[in-house]
Amino acid sequence: MKKILLLTFLSFVGMTSLNAQSQKAYLKKNIAKIEKHEAILKKQKQDSKQQLKTLISKEASEQAKQQFAVDFGNYPVSLWERTNQYDEATFVKDGREYTAYYNFSTKLMGTTTAKNFYDLPEKAQYVIKDTYKSYTVGDIIEYDHNEAVTSNMMFFNQEVDESDNYFVELKRGVRTIVVIVNNQGEVSFFTRLK
């Protein structure tokens, strides 16, 4: 009987030892898997940081530069700049300076160019002279929207609908406002700058 009890005890100890060894192997295998996943996550984190750095960069994207060449041909760009919302290309066409705005999907949103007061529709000239007679006319920007794009453009931190417009800065003392003028000569308040 002692022999049977001793054999049972020894086989129990052997099985426990075998079970402990298999658990040890299992845990080592799990640790290796976890370390592998950590390495993958570390690589993904590095890639994400690089992508973020690229987005934050002040350098315009190569894709926007390539798209500019498709859209405008060989006009030389005097300045490429990345802003919070757009890649901007400043160039001269037919003796006039323009800025082209590309969203981060490299779609041309539109272009702007400086204008003078007499480039505005006559109706708008009259309304501005009459309604804002105590103001001095400042910069005037003509925005030509790319009709192929359905998203809106941002000017002066305000969204503008999908149409061509003029933006007219009007100054009185330290106060500066911007009015928007459509091609029909309708004038409306847009924003206050100061």
C-alpha positions as CSV (number, residue, x, y, z in Angstrom):
1,M,0.0,0.0,0.0
2,K,2.9,2.3,0.8
3,K,4.2,1.7,-2.7
4,I,0.9,2.6,-4.3
5,L,0.7,5.8,-2.3
6,L,4.3,6.7,-3.1
7,L,3.8,6.1,-6.8
8,T,0.6,8.2,-6.8
9,F,2.5,11.0,-5.0
10,L,5.4,10.8,-7.4
11,S,3.2,10.9,-10.4
12,F,1.3,13.8,-9.0
13,V,4.6,15.7,-8.4
14,G,5.7,14.8,-11.9
15,M,2.5,16.0,-13.4
16,T,2.6,19.3,-11.4
17,S,6.2,19.8,-12.5
18,L,5.2,19.1,-16.2
19,N,2.3,21.4,-15.9
20,A,4.5,24.1,-14.4
21,Q,6.9,23.7,-17.3
22,S,4.2,24.0,-19.9
23,Q,2.8,27.1,-18.1
24,K,6.3,28.6,-18.2
25,A,6.6,27.9,-21.9
26,Y,3.1,29.4,-22.4
27,L,4.0,32.5,-20.5
28,K,7.3,32.9,-22.4
29,K,5.4,32.6,-25.7
30,N,2.9,35.2,-24.6
31,I,5.6,37.6,-23.5
32,A,7.2,37.2,-26.9
33,K,3.9,38.0,-28.6
34,I,3.4,41.1,-26.4
35,E,6.9,42.3,-27.2
36,K,6.3,41.8,-30.9
37,H,3.0,43.9,-30.7
38,E,4.8,46.6,-28.7
39,A,7.4,46.8,-31.5
40,I,4.6,47.2,-34.1
41,L,2.9,49.8,-32.0
42,K,6.1,51.7,-31.6
43,K,6.7,51.7,-35.3
44,Q,3.1,52.9,-35.9
45,K,3.6,55.7,-33.3
46,Q,6.8,56.8,-35.1
47,D,4.9,56.8,-38.5
48,S,2.0,58.8,-37.0
49,K,4.4,61.4,-35.6
50,Q,6.1,61.7,-39.0
51,Q,2.7,62.2,-40.7
52,L,1.7,64.8,-38.1
53,K,5.0,66.6,-38.6
54,T,4.4,66.7,-42.3
55,L,0.9,68.2,-41.8
56,I,2.2,70.8,-39.4
57,S,5.1,71.6,-41.7
58,K,5.2,75.1,-43.3
59,E,6.3,73.6,-46.6
60,A,3.7,73.1,-49.2
61,S,3.2,69.5,-50.3
62,E,4.8,68.1,-53.4
63,Q,1.4,66.9,-54.6
64,A,0.0,70.5,-54.5
65,K,3.0,71.7,-56.5
66,Q,2.4,69.0,-59.1
67,Q,-1.3,69.8,-59.2
68,F,-0.4,73.5,-59.7
69,A,1.6,72.5,-62.8
70,V,-1.4,70.6,-64.1
71,D,-3.8,73.5,-63.4
72,F,-1.6,76.5,-64.5
73,G,1.2,75.1,-66.6
74,N,4.6,76.7,-66.4
75,Y,3.9,80.0,-64.6
76,P,6.7,80.5,-62.1
77,V,5.7,80.4,-58.5
78,S,7.4,83.1,-56.4
79,L,6.2,81.7,-53.1
80,W,4.8,78.4,-51.8
81,E,3.4,78.5,-48.3
82,R,1.4,76.1,-46.1
83,T,-1.2,77.7,-43.9
84,N,-3.6,76.1,-41.4
85,Q,-6.1,75.3,-44.2
86,Y,-4.3,75.5,-47.5
87,D,-1.2,75.1,-49.6
88,E,-0.8,78.5,-51.3
89,A,1.0,79.3,-54.5
90,T,1.8,82.9,-55.4
91,F,2.5,83.5,-59.1
92,V,2.3,86.1,-61.8
93,K,0.0,85.6,-64.8
94,D,-0.4,88.2,-67.5
95,G,1.4,90.8,-65.4
96,R,-0.9,90.3,-62.4
97,E,-0.1,88.6,-59.1
98,Y,-2.4,85.7,-58.1
99,T,-2.5,83.3,-55.2
100,A,-3.9,79.8,-55.8
101,Y,-5.3,77.8,-52.8
102,Y,-5.1,74.1,-52.6
103,N,-6.8,72.1,-49.9
104,F,-4.8,69.2,-48.3
105,S,-6.4,66.8,-50.8
106,T,-4.6,68.9,-53.5
107,K,-7.8,70.2,-55.0
108,L,-7.7,73.8,-56.3
109,M,-10.2,75.8,-54.2
110,G,-9.8,79.0,-56.2
111,T,-7.5,82.0,-56.8
112,T,-7.3,85.5,-55.5
113,T,-5.9,88.7,-56.9
114,A,-5.7,92.3,-55.8
115,K,-8.2,94.7,-57.5
116,N,-8.9,98.4,-57.2
117,F,-12.2,100.1,-56.4
118,Y,-13.2,100.7,-60.0
119,D,-13.0,97.0,-60.8
120,L,-16.0,96.4,-58.6
121,P,-19.5,96.3,-60.2
122,E,-20.9,99.9,-60.5
123,K,-23.8,99.1,-58.2
124,A,-21.3,98.0,-55.5
125,Q,-19.3,101.2,-55.9
126,Y,-22.4,103.3,-55.3
127,V,-23.5,101.3,-52.3
128,I,-20.1,101.4,-50.7
129,K,-19.7,105.2,-51.3
130,D,-23.2,105.8,-49.9
131,T,-23.5,103.3,-47.0
132,Y,-19.8,103.4,-45.9
133,K,-19.0,107.0,-46.7
134,S,-17.2,107.5,-43.3
135,Y,-14.9,104.6,-44.2
136,T,-11.7,104.6,-46.3
137,V,-11.4,101.8,-48.8
138,G,-8.5,99.5,-48.2
139,D,-7.4,96.3,-49.9
140,I,-9.7,94.7,-52.4
141,I,-9.4,91.0,-53.2
142,E,-11.2,89.2,-56.0
143,Y,-11.8,85.6,-55.3
144,D,-12.4,83.3,-58.2
145,H,-13.9,80.0,-57.0
146,N,-13.1,76.7,-58.7
147,E,-16.6,75.5,-59.7
148,A,-15.3,71.9,-59.9
149,V,-14.9,71.9,-56.1
150,T,-18.0,71.7,-53.9
151,S,-16.5,72.7,-50.6
152,N,-16.4,76.2,-49.3
153,M,-13.3,78.5,-48.9
154,M,-12.2,80.2,-45.7
155,F,-11.5,83.9,-45.7
156,F,-10.7,86.0,-42.6
157,N,-11.5,82.8,-40.6
158,Q,-15.0,82.8,-42.1
159,E,-16.5,80.3,-44.5
160,V,-17.5,81.6,-47.9
161,D,-20.1,80.0,-50.2
162,E,-19.1,78.5,-53.5
163,S,-19.2,81.6,-55.7
164,D,-16.9,84.3,-57.0
165,N,-16.7,87.4,-54.7
166,Y,-14.8,90.5,-53.9
167,F,-13.7,91.2,-50.4
168,V,-13.4,95.0,-49.6
169,E,-11.6,96.2,-46.5
170,L,-13.1,99.4,-45.1
171,K,-11.3,101.4,-42.4
172,R,-12.4,104.1,-40.0
173,G,-10.0,105.1,-37.3
174,V,-8.8,101.9,-35.7
175,R,-11.8,99.9,-36.9
176,T,-11.5,97.7,-39.9
177,I,-14.4,95.8,-41.4
178,V,-14.7,93.6,-44.5
179,V,-17.7,93.7,-46.8
180,I,-18.4,91.0,-49.5
181,V,-19.5,92.0,-53.0
182,N,-20.9,89.5,-55.4
183,N,-20.8,89.8,-59.2
184,Q,-24.3,91.4,-59.3
185,G,-22.9,94.3,-57.1
186,E,-24.8,93.3,-53.9
187,V,-22.8,94.4,-50.9
188,S,-23.1,92.8,-47.4
189,F,-21.1,92.9,-44.2
190,F,-18.7,90.0,-43.9
191,T,-16.6,90.4,-40.8
192,R,-14.8,92.8,-38.5
193,L,-11.0,92.7,-38.3
194,K,-10.4,95.3,-35.6
